[in-house]
């Protein structure tokens, strides 16, 4: 793949990170993208707010900027989902009641224009991080993780109302013998078959690829053999996926944001591109349009400060063919 263009899109701030990207569902001209990320004073701090940008696809010029915040809460890792009429933004809110007690909850906002957003709706179990969600047949599905439980559970519902456990312990240390599953991305094909890329941070640190058919109560898992942090994925065809996330060179302990091609039949990951990146980096968002791949991500490679970038790559058609 060829890197056609790259641009920093975050305003100057101490720490800008944890991105997601979606084609603007309210733009009938299909000329804009929407990117969200967290802006704060550090990777872990009490002052996180969510920035939502509307971007021109060609120039990456910012057409609109919205700030979403909650009083006395750190909003972390925002993710987009779309149900056909409402664009939703789900984030993990950490509220600080006093110096000793921290309360966590999942909060979702929605918009029907891209310019104004609803108040937040809390959903899910406290302490379980519902990393993201994807709609299929008017229902949202997503995996939540709990570090102490060494487990991920599948949730189902409407994040603007309530999300409930659909499959407990879909992947866990007790059953699979592999520890600390956490961040994930879930996709559905036209027949409703689900595919998941799942990060792990224990023992071998190897990411997992999971599949399930409706009603998503039985899951098959394949060990991918490499670490993928903050995984994001989009389908190119029935069996081909673009996957992106944090890569670690265990010899040098260097972090980069990398893009792979994954064949779900052969289970082979092929490296396509390492984006300009380093240090605290990754958490990409992906959008495919024709021959083009747009990637939002963050990195510290320029001035050792976390900044958000958007990259435009070409070569999708060659991969499919």
PLY file of the C-alpha trace (Angstrom):
ply
format ascii 1.0
element vertex 321
property float x
property float y
property float z
element edge 320
property int vertex1
property int vertex2
end_header
0.00 0.00 0.00
1.13 3.55 -0.70
0.96 6.32 1.91
-0.63 9.15 -0.03
-1.00 11.82 2.68
-0.69 12.27 6.44
-1.63 15.22 8.64
-1.83 16.08 12.30
-5.43 17.01 13.14
-5.34 17.58 16.91
-4.94 21.08 18.27
-1.89 21.74 20.49
-2.53 20.01 23.82
-0.46 18.00 26.28
-1.98 14.62 25.36
-4.29 13.78 22.44
-4.97 10.09 21.89
-7.39 7.14 21.57
-9.07 7.74 18.23
-11.92 6.42 16.12
-13.00 7.26 12.57
-16.20 6.94 10.57
-17.51 8.22 7.27
-19.85 11.11 8.05
-23.31 9.47 7.84
-25.05 12.86 7.54
-23.07 14.08 4.52
-24.90 13.02 1.34
-21.94 14.24 -0.75
-19.69 11.68 1.01
-16.89 14.24 1.17
-16.28 14.23 4.92
-15.11 11.97 7.73
-15.72 12.21 11.47
-12.94 11.55 13.96
-13.14 11.39 17.75
-10.34 11.33 20.31
-9.54 12.08 23.95
-7.77 15.30 24.93
-6.23 15.51 28.41
-3.10 16.35 30.37
-1.72 12.79 30.28
-2.31 9.18 29.21
-4.06 8.64 32.56
-5.46 11.79 34.18
-8.68 13.19 35.61
-9.43 15.81 32.96
-10.20 13.88 29.76
-12.69 15.36 27.28
-13.79 13.98 23.91
-13.15 15.96 20.73
-15.30 15.23 17.66
-13.99 16.57 14.34
-15.64 16.74 10.94
-12.90 16.51 8.31
-12.68 17.08 4.58
-11.60 13.80 2.95
-9.23 15.44 0.49
-7.49 18.14 2.50
-8.22 16.86 6.05
-9.25 20.41 6.89
-11.40 20.60 10.03
-14.90 21.76 9.15
-16.43 21.40 12.61
-15.15 20.75 16.15
-17.25 19.67 19.14
-16.09 19.15 22.73
-17.95 16.62 24.91
-17.29 16.66 28.65
-18.73 15.46 31.94
-18.33 17.23 35.27
-15.72 15.58 37.50
-15.12 12.72 35.05
-12.38 11.53 32.74
-13.85 10.43 29.39
-11.68 7.73 27.82
-11.42 5.83 24.54
-14.39 7.18 22.56
-15.82 4.89 19.86
-18.38 5.48 17.09
-21.31 3.29 16.07
-24.24 3.98 13.72
-27.71 2.44 13.78
-28.93 3.86 10.45
-30.25 7.14 11.83
-28.23 8.02 14.92
-24.47 8.37 15.22
-23.43 7.18 18.67
-20.31 7.89 20.65
-19.54 5.57 23.56
-16.89 6.38 26.13
-15.61 5.02 29.44
-16.18 7.58 32.20
-14.07 7.55 35.35
-15.59 9.76 38.06
-13.56 10.84 41.06
-15.79 11.15 44.10
-12.93 11.85 46.47
-9.22 11.16 46.72
-9.76 7.46 47.33
-12.89 6.36 45.45
-13.24 6.05 41.67
-16.54 5.13 39.98
-16.51 3.86 36.40
-19.36 3.59 33.91
-20.03 3.38 30.20
-21.63 6.52 28.76
-23.13 6.96 25.28
-24.07 10.17 23.47
-25.90 10.35 20.14
-26.36 12.82 17.31
-28.68 13.04 14.30
-26.74 15.88 12.66
-23.10 15.47 13.64
-23.11 18.99 15.08
-25.12 18.71 18.30
-25.06 15.81 20.75
-27.40 14.43 23.39
-26.64 14.22 27.08
-24.89 11.04 28.15
-26.67 7.78 28.95
-25.07 5.35 31.38
-25.29 1.62 30.65
-23.64 -1.70 31.47
-22.09 -3.10 34.63
-19.78 -0.95 36.70
-16.18 -2.07 36.35
-16.75 -3.74 32.98
-15.35 -1.84 30.02
-17.55 -2.22 26.94
-14.80 -1.36 24.50
-16.95 -0.64 21.44
-20.15 -1.79 19.75
-21.39 -2.56 16.25
-25.00 -2.62 15.09
-26.53 -5.60 13.32
-30.29 -5.97 12.75
-31.04 -2.95 14.96
-29.12 -4.42 17.90
-25.73 -3.29 19.16
-23.16 -5.94 20.07
-19.84 -5.47 21.82
-17.38 -7.15 24.16
-16.76 -5.85 27.67
-13.73 -6.84 29.70
-12.81 -6.96 33.36
-9.16 -7.27 34.28
-9.66 -9.05 37.60
-12.04 -11.56 36.01
-9.56 -12.30 33.16
-12.62 -12.45 30.92
-14.60 -10.79 28.13
-18.39 -11.05 27.87
-20.59 -10.24 24.88
-23.15 -7.49 25.42
-26.27 -6.76 23.38
-28.81 -3.92 23.35
-29.06 -0.19 22.68
-26.24 1.89 24.18
-28.50 4.95 24.39
-30.75 2.92 26.70
-29.27 -0.26 28.15
-26.78 -2.99 27.28
-27.08 -6.45 28.82
-24.85 -9.52 28.96
-25.67 -11.83 26.04
-22.83 -14.36 26.45
-20.90 -14.54 29.70
-17.20 -15.47 29.48
-17.03 -15.68 25.70
-13.25 -15.79 26.15
-11.58 -16.18 29.55
-8.53 -17.52 31.32
-10.46 -20.36 32.96
-11.78 -21.76 29.66
-9.13 -20.87 27.09
-6.11 -20.88 29.41
-4.99 -17.47 28.12
-4.98 -14.41 30.34
-6.20 -10.82 30.31
-8.31 -10.49 27.17
-9.44 -6.86 26.77
-9.81 -4.50 23.79
-11.65 -5.80 20.73
-13.41 -4.97 17.51
-16.46 -6.88 16.23
-17.73 -7.11 12.62
-20.73 -8.77 10.94
-21.12 -10.06 7.39
-24.35 -9.98 5.37
-25.45 -13.31 6.85
-24.92 -12.10 10.40
-21.77 -14.10 11.07
-19.57 -12.31 13.61
-15.78 -11.88 13.57
-13.71 -10.46 16.41
-10.12 -9.36 16.86
-9.17 -9.43 20.55
-6.15 -8.00 22.35
-4.48 -9.80 25.27
-1.93 -8.58 27.82
-0.73 -11.68 29.68
1.40 -14.82 29.15
2.23 -14.83 25.40
0.40 -11.50 24.76
-0.94 -12.98 21.51
-4.09 -11.53 19.96
-7.07 -13.78 19.17
-9.43 -14.06 16.20
-12.92 -15.22 17.12
-15.93 -16.26 15.02
-19.54 -17.04 15.81
-22.85 -17.56 14.05
-26.20 -16.25 15.32
-27.22 -16.22 18.16
-23.54 -15.68 19.16
-23.51 -18.01 22.15
-20.78 -20.32 20.82
-17.40 -18.89 19.84
-14.41 -20.40 18.06
-11.00 -18.81 18.72
-7.69 -18.82 16.84
-4.41 -17.56 18.29
-2.86 -15.03 15.89
0.60 -15.42 17.40
1.38 -11.69 17.62
0.43 -8.77 19.83
-2.13 -6.25 18.49
-3.02 -3.36 20.79
-6.21 -1.34 20.29
-7.29 -3.50 17.34
-9.42 -2.02 14.56
-10.61 -3.91 11.49
-12.68 -3.55 8.33
-13.73 -6.27 5.89
-12.56 -6.16 2.28
-14.39 -9.32 1.22
-15.85 -12.45 2.75
-12.45 -13.65 3.98
-10.11 -10.65 3.80
-9.74 -7.97 6.47
-7.64 -4.89 7.03
-6.43 -4.93 10.65
-4.57 -2.13 12.43
-3.23 -1.58 15.92
-0.18 -1.25 18.12
2.79 -3.45 17.30
5.61 -4.13 19.74
9.11 -5.14 18.75
9.88 -7.24 21.81
13.63 -7.11 21.19
13.92 -3.33 21.18
10.61 -2.62 22.97
9.73 -0.15 20.24
6.04 0.64 19.71
4.57 1.45 16.30
1.15 1.55 14.65
0.96 -1.13 11.98
-1.50 -2.25 9.29
-1.97 -5.90 8.27
-3.98 -7.93 5.77
-5.71 -10.92 7.40
-7.04 -13.97 5.56
-9.65 -15.68 7.76
-9.32 -18.96 5.81
-5.55 -19.39 6.08
-5.39 -17.36 9.33
-2.34 -15.54 7.94
-1.53 -11.93 8.88
0.55 -10.09 6.28
2.16 -6.78 7.16
1.13 -3.98 4.79
2.44 -0.79 6.34
4.03 0.67 9.44
2.74 4.20 9.84
5.02 7.05 10.98
4.76 6.38 14.71
6.59 5.71 17.94
6.37 5.81 21.72
2.83 6.01 23.06
0.91 5.18 19.87
-1.94 3.28 18.18
-5.74 3.09 18.78
-6.65 3.56 15.12
-9.95 4.12 13.37
-10.45 2.81 9.80
-12.58 3.86 6.83
-12.42 2.28 3.36
-13.74 4.00 0.23
-13.01 2.47 -3.18
-9.21 2.20 -3.47
-8.63 4.41 -0.42
-7.96 3.61 3.23
-8.23 6.39 5.81
-6.65 5.77 9.23
-6.83 7.92 12.34
-4.32 7.17 15.09
-2.11 8.86 17.65
1.64 8.86 18.13
4.56 10.55 19.93
7.11 10.20 17.15
7.46 13.91 16.24
8.00 15.81 19.51
7.49 13.12 22.15
3.95 14.44 22.74
0.83 12.42 21.91
-0.78 13.89 18.79
-3.64 12.66 16.59
-2.96 12.05 12.91
-4.96 10.98 9.90
-3.37 9.05 7.07
-4.62 8.40 3.54
-3.37 5.21 1.88
-4.17 3.74 -1.52
-3.98 0.20 -2.87
-7.15 -1.47 -1.60
-8.17 -2.71 -5.06
-4.87 -4.54 -5.53
-5.36 -6.32 -2.20
-8.85 -7.49 -3.17
-7.78 -8.59 -6.63
0 1
1 2
2 3
3 4
4 5
5 6
6 7
7 8
8 9
9 10
10 11
11 12
12 13
13 14
14 15
15 16
16 17
17 18
18 19
19 20
20 21
21 22
22 23
23 24
24 25
25 26
26 27
27 28
28 29
29 30
30 31
31 32
32 33
33 34
34 35
35 36
36 37
37 38
38 39
39 40
40 41
41 42
42 43
43 44
44 45
45 46
46 47
47 48
48 49
49 50
50 51
51 52
52 53
53 54
54 55
55 56
56 57
57 58
58 59
59 60
60 61
61 62
62 63
63 64
64 65
65 66
66 67
67 68
68 69
69 70
70 71
71 72
72 73
73 74
74 75
75 76
76 77
77 78
78 79
79 80
80 81
81 82
82 83
83 84
84 85
85 86
86 87
87 88
88 89
89 90
90 91
91 92
92 93
93 94
94 95
95 96
96 97
97 98
98 99
99 100
100 101
101 102
102 103
103 104
104 105
105 106
106 107
107 108
108 109
109 110
110 111
111 112
112 113
113 114
114 115
115 116
116 117
117 118
118 119
119 120
120 121
121 122
122 123
123 124
124 125
125 126
126 127
127 128
128 129
129 130
130 131
131 132
132 133
133 134
134 135
135 136
136 137
137 138
138 139
139 140
140 141
141 142
142 143
143 144
144 145
145 146
146 147
147 148
148 149
149 150
150 151
151 152
152 153
153 154
154 155
155 156
156 157
157 158
158 159
159 160
160 161
161 162
162 163
163 164
164 165
165 166
166 167
167 168
168 169
169 170
170 171
171 172
172 173
173 174
174 175
175 176
176 177
177 178
178 179
179 180
180 181
181 182
182 183
183 184
184 185
185 186
186 187
187 188
188 189
189 190
190 191
191 192
192 193
193 194
194 195
195 196
196 197
197 198
198 199
199 200
200 201
201 202
202 203
203 204
204 205
205 206
206 207
207 208
208 209
209 210
210 211
211 212
212 213
213 214
214 215
215 216
216 217
217 218
218 219
219 220
220 221
221 222
222 223
223 224
224 225
225 226
226 227
227 228
228 229
229 230
230 231
231 232
232 233
233 234
234 235
235 236
236 237
237 238
238 239
239 240
240 241
241 242
242 243
243 244
244 245
245 246
246 247
247 248
248 249
249 250
250 251
251 252
252 253
253 254
254 255
255 256
256 257
257 258
258 259
259 260
260 261
261 262
262 263
263 264
264 265
265 266
266 267
267 268
268 269
269 270
270 271
271 272
272 273
273 274
274 275
275 276
276 277
277 278
278 279
279 280
280 281
281 282
282 283
283 284
284 285
285 286
286 287
287 288
288 289
289 290
290 291
291 292
292 293
293 294
294 295
295 296
296 297
297 298
298 299
299 300
300 301
301 302
302 303
303 304
304 305
305 306
306 307
307 308
308 309
309 310
310 311
311 312
312 313
313 314
314 315
315 316
316 317
317 318
318 319
319 320
